[in-house]
Amino acid sequence: MYQALYRKWRPKTFSDVVGQEHVTETLQRQVAEGRLSHAYLFTGTRGTGKTTCAKILAKAVNCEHPENGNPCNKCPSCLGIESGGFLDVMELDAASNNGVDHVRALRDEAIYSPAQVKKRVYIIDEVHMLSIAAFNALLKILEEPPEHLMFILATTELHKVPATILSRCQRFAFRRILPREIVGRLNYIAEREGIDLRPDGAELLAHIADGALRDALSLLDQCAAAGGTIDSTAVLDALGLAGNLQTAQLMDCVLRRDTKAALLLLHRLYGGGKDVGAVLGELSALARDLLISKTAPEGGAALLTGGYDSQTMDGLLRQADSARLIAICTTLQRAAADMNVSVNRRTDAELCLLKLCDETLSGDLSAINARLARLEQQMAAGVRYAAAESTAQAAPAPSEKPAPAKTAAKPTTAEDEAPPPWEDSAPAVPEDEPPFDDAPPPYGEPTEPKRPQSAMPAPAPQATEPKAEAPKPTGDSDIWLTLMESYKNRLTPDKRAFVGQADGRLANGVLTVYCPTAVTKAMLDTEAVAAVLREVTGQSVGQAISVRFVVGEPEDGKKRDKFQDLLRMGSKFDNFNIK
């Protein structure tokens, strides 16, 4: 009869146990020296060897011919305990025997001396499943046990075991087995079983097992049943997983916010038999690796799963910041938790991808923070273009030199000696007409003429022209965008993002700030913000300004993407090359 690999290759001695030397060496020394405790508590995750070590310890304390603390596995005691034929060594499952009556029955029979071996041993697996009354019934015999009695308790949830039980046991913590140790054990077993296991297949199995050797052997057994060579591709096909390459492609679609490509790739994976829950799990593991690499590029290298090459990781890291990766991890974790109770797992996976590609569809706080961070980056880039445009507008010929008539020839010496337009000495308000005066303003539609002297061959009197040009941006949003960086430099960080969301119009000495939502208005409608807006705007236009905040869109009905407007504005001038 065929026997599963994890049962067939279960360790028989302490020396055979993989990755738990800190436990096995101590137990082996205690057996060899005869310094045994009456109660042991083994803790750790699944598949790390807790029950296996409990059985080895039960055989070692009853072995007729122990070998340096290890059982001989040849005497009648070892063979009887191994086969389960001795009633003096019992393995109980606390999940199904968790009542107080079960523990009372155990306590009543435990006082009798063993009939076939030296010590009566009770192995209680998943002891945290016992009820409070059962723990209380077990407490007395744990405190004052007979000399022939030994308890070995095993649990995966140590925090559920009462402190009164913990204080009466010697506790041993079983750690997760390292991937390289799992790979070595898999290769050892595959060689003796005649299984064609390739190195990449063994590494992938060790990665999927997540520190549990029993899980790794079960997965190897499943892959071996399919026959043929077991490499990474065969493992992915047998277990219905997506694979590192396809997971990286899916993450690339998410970071590029390419919803269509992400859904099409998920459709191909689903049609190929991949489990959507496993796909989201692999995507979550990759997002975790990216977040660790982003926030701790040096010390966090040891925490990575190591399933992706450096070139792939660097390419993905260039597309996202920490706030976006935190939002992705949070969304994936919630979607994975809801998968177990989902009516349609595929639909839930698609909804998750939609939220990952477009943060506006998610009401999560981390997604909102990611959107604000992205907005601040875009506005910071846009303000640089606006500042450059305002410098270009303010840089015609200097006011102290008499400007020639507009019909004068271009190769004049005075023109050639004029300073470049980006010098700081250029006046903020030009006294002469700019050379592109006849061109339409970069924002909005042309309004009625404000400078009737522009068609005259001689410049207008300098005493009146600057005052006529001062309210030039009145009624339009160009002054708001031009002064945006000055506003944000004077405000606290919690106000800057909300200023970037608002729009402004200046008319008749009143700066009206249009807020898209009531939340934005509540954040901006404070005296501190209004004072900054009054001071910066007043210094720019040369007059006293009042500020009012309203909720809604500007009355002129112009709805624009500010960042795109700035790009289009900058591209109209030869001084800039915007790509």
C-alpha positions, 0 to 999 in steps of 0.5 A, a space after each residue: 500500500 502506498 504511503 505518503 512521503 511525509 509519513 514514509 520519511 518521518 524522522 526516527 531519531 533526533 539526528 534526522 530532524 531537519 532545522 531544529 538543532 537547538 531543540 533536538 540537541 537539548 532533548 538528546 542530552 537530557 535523555 542521555 543524562 537522565 535529566 528529564 522533565 515531567 512536562 514539555 511544551 512544543 510550540 511553532 508553526 505547522 510542519 516544523 517537527 513538533 509531533 515528530 520530536 514528541 514521538 522520538 522523545 517518547 521512544 527515547 525515554 522508553 528505549 531498552 538500548 538507547 544510543 547517546 540519547 537516541 532511540 535504537 528503533 530495534 527493541 520491542 519498546 521502540 517498535 511497539 511505540 512506532 506502530 502504536 500498539 502500546 497503550 502506555 504511549 498515547 497520542 491525543 487530539 485536543 481538537 476532538 477531545 477537548 472536554 473536561 470529561 476527556 481530561 478527567 478520564 485521562 487523569 484517572 488512568 494516568 495514575 496507574 503504572 505502565 504495563 509494557 514500558 518504563 514511562 507512561 507518555 501522553 502526547 496532546 496535540 493542539 493543546 490550545 483547543 482544550 476548554 477552560 474546564 479541561 485545562 483546570 482538570 489537567 492542571 493538578 496532575 501537571 503540578 504533581 505527577 507520578 514519577 512514571 508519567 510524562 506529558 508532551 504538549 504541542 500547539 501552534 497557538 501559544 497565546 491560547 495556553 493559560 499561564 498556569 500550564 506554561 509555568 509547569 512545562 519546559 517550553 521549546 520553540 520550533 522555528 520555521 525551516 530555512 529554504 536551503 534546509 528544505 531543498 536539501 531534504 527534498 533532494 535527499 528524498 527525491 534521490 532515494 525515491 527515484 524522482 527527477 527533481 530539478 534544482 529550480 523545482 526544489 527551490 520553488 517548492 521550498 519557497 511555497 512551503 513557507 518553512 513547513 517541511 511537511 508541506 514541501 513533501 506533500 507538494 513534492 508528492 503531488 507533483 511526482 504523481 503527474 510524472 516526468 521531470 519536476 522543474 519550476 514549470 511543472 510545479 506551477 502547472 501542477 499546483 495551479 500557480 501563476 509564476 514569477 514572470 506573469 506575476 511581475 507582468 501583472 504588477 507592471 500593469 497595476 503600477 502603470 494603471 493599465 486596467 485593460 492589460 491587467 484584466 486581460 492578463 488575469 483572464 488568461 491566467 484564469 483560463 489557464 487553470 490558475 487559482 485567482 486567490 493564489 494569483 492575488 497571494 503572489 501579487 501580495 508577496 511581490 508588493 511586500 518585497 517592493 515595499 521593503 526594497 523601497 523603504 529599506 534598500 540596504 538592511 531589508 535585503 535579507 527579508 525578501 523572498 528572493 523570487 525575482 531578479 534585481 532587474 525586474 525589481 528595479 524596473 518595478 520600483 521606478 514606477 511606484 512610491 512607498 504610499 502607492 505600495 502600501 495602498 496596494 498591499 492593504 487592498 490585496 490583503 483585504 481581498 485575500 481575506 474576503 476570498 474564503 467567503 466569496 460567492 464569485 472569486 473571479 469577480 472579487 479578483 477583478 474588482 481588486 485589480 480595478 481598485 489597484 489600477 485606479 485609486 479613485 475607486 477605493 475609499 481606503 485611507 492608504 489609497 487616498 494618501 497615495 492619490 494625494 502624494 501623486 497630486 503633489 508630485 504633479 503639481 510640483 512639476 506643473 509649478 516649475 513650468 508655471 514659474 518658467 512661463 512667468 519669468 519668460 513673460 517678464 523678460 522683454 527689454 529692460 525699462 531703463 533703455 528706450 525701446 525702439 519702435 516695433 517696426 525697427 529692424 531686428 539686427 539693431 545693436 541695442 536688441 543684441 545687447 539685451 540680457 537673456 529672458 531668464 535673468 533675475 534683473 528683468 522687471 516683474 511688470 514690463 514697461 514695453 510691450 512683449 514681443 508676443 503681445 498679439 498672441 492669445 493668452 495661454 489660458 482661457 479664451 481671448 477677452 476684450 482688448 485691455 491695451 488699446 495702445 498695442 497697435 500704435 508704433 510708439 510705446 504708451 506713456 510709462 506713467 499709465 501703462 503699468 497700472 493698466 497691465 497690473 490687473 491683466 490676469 483678472 477673472 482668469 486662473 493664470 495668476 492662481 497657477 502662477 502663484 501656486 508655488 508661492 502659496 504652497 511654500 508659505 503653507 503647512 504640509 496639510 494645506 498644500 495638497 488641498 490648495 492644489 485641488 482648488 482653483 482661483 479667480 481674481 476680479 475687482 480686488 477679490 480672490 475667489 477660491 473655488 473648492 471642489 468639495 466641502 472638505 477642501 473648503 473646510 481645510 482652506 477656509 481658515 485665517 492662516 490660509 487666507 492671510 497667505 493668499 492675501 499677502 502673496 496675491 497682493 504683492 503680485 498685483 500691487 493692491 490690497 486683496 480680499 479672499 473668499 472661499 466657495 464650493 463648486 466650479 468657477 463661474 466661467 465654466 472652465 474645467 481644465 486639467 491644470 497639469 496638462 494646461 501647464 504643459 501646453 502653455 510651456 510648449 508655446 514658447 521657444 525657450 522650453 523643450 517639454 517632453 
